[in-house]
Amino acid sequence: MAEFDLKDLEAINNKQEIIDFLVEHDIIKEKKFKEQLAYEKELQQLQEQLLALQSNIIDQNKRVLIIFEGRDAAGKGGTISRVTEYLNPKKYRVVSLPKPNELQQGQWYFQRYFEELPNAGEIVFFDRSWYNRAVVEPVFDFCTKEQYDKFLNQVVDVEKLLQDDGIILIKIFLSISKKEQAERLQERKDDELKHWKLGSLDQKAQELWDKYTDYITAMYEKTGTENSPWIEIVTDDKKTARLEALKTIINALSTKKYETETVKNYPS
């Protein structure tokens, strides 16, 4: 279907003759058009609510840290983009750290992440986080078993210290089926405009699927707590996942509670 923004969709929806013309000339499919309109309306409504919550965070000098983890090609970047689309850019940051340099390799593992923690009135989104050590690093033998075990022994206490100091912590894991991941990775290979998304580790994601699963399961079991649970969102349908992510964040930041369809909590 042709791409339209919400304003265009609403204008078209008010003119049945325009819909009939676009359908007749195979520019849109009416069912998909209606679905897109409903999605864009709900998306904007949720984005407006999150913007209002951000104003409250700014006014009350709150600090919010939202961790996004997930399998390769699960849509972390796209989801974060939709979540932050209308937020005040002066009061949020998206942090995606590269691999540690030589100096950082000699520091306490959490140190470089602590430098990126939110200031008063700020929301920080981690596009991958210290949980690299819980999944990616052990999968590819980038850390020793001793380093892995030490991380698991420390991370719950570290996060409790952050929460005790007033930081609101939200941990989201974007899940994806093996079949859908394979299709998205193949799309990145086939589309020259998406080649930049395909990293060297991504290409082994399918081959190491079961190993990833084992470490993800261990991460849920050992680092998901009552005060700091993991919230898993299935992303095979990108649009649904983006709505679910917004609802999850709004639920965590306000008394308003949205029902979610594809979300699981660890611990439940």
Secondary structure, 3 states (H helix, E strand, C coil): CCCCCHHHHHHHHCCHHHHHHHHHCCCCCHHHHHHHHHHHHHHHHHHHHHHHHHHHHHHCCCEEEEEEEECCCCCHHHHHHHHHCCCCHHHEEEECCCCCCHHHHCCCCCHHHHCCCCCCCEEEEEECCHHHHCCHHHHCCCCCHHHHHHHHHHHHHHHHHHHHCCEEEEEEEEECCHHHHHHHHHHHHHCHHHHHHCCCCHHHCCCCHHHHHHHHHHHHHHHCCCCCCEEEEECCCHHHHHHHHHHHHHHHHCCCCCCCCCEEEECC
